[in-house]
């Protein structure tokens, strides 16, 4: 049986696809056109466009349904649900940062905004560097393996160990108590505590120097690209090797 191609519209007269109409068995010259269909074929529809039937002809409209648009006032997101050109105040270009302003055709940075953006980025980079330095020292000291109350005695232990190294007759009550509890010779513990103290002080001095050097680079950075290249983690890894 011969069929005829017809064109389906949605409730807003937008073309959604083709289907077939059957001949009227009571009158072969007539066609049984399904509801919401027309017999006029739509024109070629470009990408990101839709065809709408006006009642007399097809019109081609921009179609960004399902995409995200951005408010030019604040960069906020909104979903596009209707066909047609974007309403005024919307753009398909995402706002790169809170510092960018819409100039009518694109997001731009004013000199003042660039300066503020760079200062904020420097603060964030410095915080990142500080965390990396502290994390490195924490790992080196084994803070995750020792209870807090014991860590609290390290300053006293270091003070006593250095005093003993300068004067073997110096009092070392904390180290003596630890040695007695562990059942080890006091002098052996004092010497070990001294060596660990010196080693740790040298390590923290080197890390402090690296951190300060990175801070100097951060303060001197003239733009975001220079700032991005600054990394303390790699320098610390190289230092540890």
N, C-alpha and C positions, 0 to 999 in steps of 0.2 A: 504494500500500500504506500502510495506517495505521501510524503510528509513535507511540511514547510518549516523552514527555520524562522523563528521569531526571537525577540530580544527582551529579556526579563529586566524589569525595573524594581527598585526597592520602594519603600513608602515615600522616599524623597525624590523619586524619579531618577535615581542614579542607576546606571547600567551595571548589572552584576553578573551577566552571562547570557548565553543563548540556550534555547530549548526548542522543542518541536511542536508544531500544531498539526492536528489530524484533520482530514477532510470531513465535512458534515455528511454522515451517511444518508441523511434525508435530502441533502442538496449538495451534490459534489462540487458545485461552483463556490460554495462557501467553505470557510475554514473555522475550525473550533479553536479560537485563540485563547490560550490560558490567561487567567486573570493576571494583571500587572505586566502584560507583554505588549510589544508593538512590533510592527512589521518592517520598520525602517532600520536598516543596519547602522550601527554607530561608526564614526570615522576611526582611523588609527589613533590609539590613545598613548601619548608619550609616558615615559616613566614619571612617577610622582604626580600623575594627573588622573582625572576621572571624567567620564562623559555623563552629562545630565540632559534629559529630554525636557524641552520647554513646553511641549504640546504641539509644536510645529517643526522644531529642528533640534539637533544636538548642539550643546555647548560644551567646550572643554574647560575644566576648572583644575586649578592646582589642588593636589590631594596629598596632604601630609598626615593623614590620620594614622594614629599609632606611634607617631614620632613625638619627641619631646621638644617643646619650645621654652624659651627663657625670657623672663620679664626684663625689659631694658632698664627698669627703675632700680631693681635690686638683684637681678640675676636668678631669681627664684624660678623653679621648674613648674611647668604645667603641661599636661597631656593634650595633644591636638585631637579633637574629636569630630570636627566638621571639615568639609571640603571648602576650597576657596583660599584666596590669599590670606596670609597671616594678618590678624588684626594689628592695628597700630599699637606699639608698645611691646611687641613680641619679636623675637629673633630665633633662628635655628642655631646661632653661634653660642656655645656655652661661655659663661663668664669665667675667664681664667683665674681670677682671684677677687677677693672682696675689695681690693684696691682699684680695680679697673672700673672705668665709667664708660657709658655708651655715648658715642659722639654723633649718632645718627646713622652710621653705617658699620661701625665696628667698636669693639671694646678697646679702650686706650688707657694709658697711664700718664697722668700729669707729672711734671717734675716733683711736685710735693708728694704725690702718691708713691713715686719710685723711691724717694728717700725714706718714706715711712715703711714701705715694704721691705727695703733693704735692712733697715734697723731691726724690724721684727724678725727677719730671717737670721740676722746676726745673733739676736738673743736666743733664738731656737737652736742655732748651731752651737753656741757656747754651752748651752744646757746639755746638748748631745755630747759634746766633748767632755764636759765635767762628769757626766754619767759614765762615759767610757773609761775615763781615768780612775774613777772611784771603783768601778766594777773590776778593773784590772787589779788594783791594789787589794780589794776584798778577796779575789781568787788567790792571789799570791800569798796572802796572809792566812788563807784557809778559814776565813770567818764562818763559812757554812759548816765547818766541822768542829767548832768549839762553842760551848755555851756562853751566853752573854756575861755571866758573873765571872768567868775565867778571863774573858777578853778584858774585862774591867781592871784586872790586875796587871796587864801587860805593861802599862806605863810605869807602875811601881817596880816591876821586875827589871825593866830596862834601866831605870834610875839606879837601882841597887847594883845591877851588874856593872854599869859603867863606873860607879863609885868604887866598887871592889877592884876593878881593873886598875884604877888609878891609885888605890890604897888597899892592899890586901887585908888591912885591919878594919876596914869600913864595915859598919853594921849592915847585915842583909837579912832582916827578920822574915820577910816574905819568902825569899828564896830558900832560906833555911827550913821554914815550915814545909814548903813544897818538897824539898829534898828528903826531909824526915818522913813525910807521908809516902813518898815513892820508894824510899829505901835505897837512895843513891847518895854517893859522897857529895857534900855541899860544894866543894871546889869544882867538881866536874859539872854540876848543874850551873854554878855561877859562870864558868867558862863558856858553856853552851849558850846560856842566856845572853852573854856578852856578844858572842859571835852572831847570834840571830839578830840581836839589836842593831849591830853595825850593818849587817847585810840588809836588814829591812830599811834602815835609815838611808842607805845608799840607793836602794831601789825607789823609795818614795821621792828622793831628791831627783833621780833621773826622770821619773814619771812627772813630777812637778815641772821640771824643765821642759819636757815635751808638751805638757798641757799649756804652759805659759807661751811656748813658741807658737802653738796652734791658736791661742787667744790673740797673739800679736798679728797672725795672719788674718784672723777673723776681723779684727779692728781695721786692718789695712785694706780689706777687700773692697773694691770699687763697684762691683756688680755681683749679681746672683751667680753667674757662671764661675767666677773666682771663688765664691763662697762654697759652691757645690764641690769643688775639687779638694777642699780641706777635709782631712780625715785623720783622726788621732788613732783609730783602731789599727790601721795598717802600720803606722809608725811604732805603736806599742808592740805589735806582733814581731816586727823586725828587731826591735830592741830586745825582745825576749829570746830570740834565736841565738 
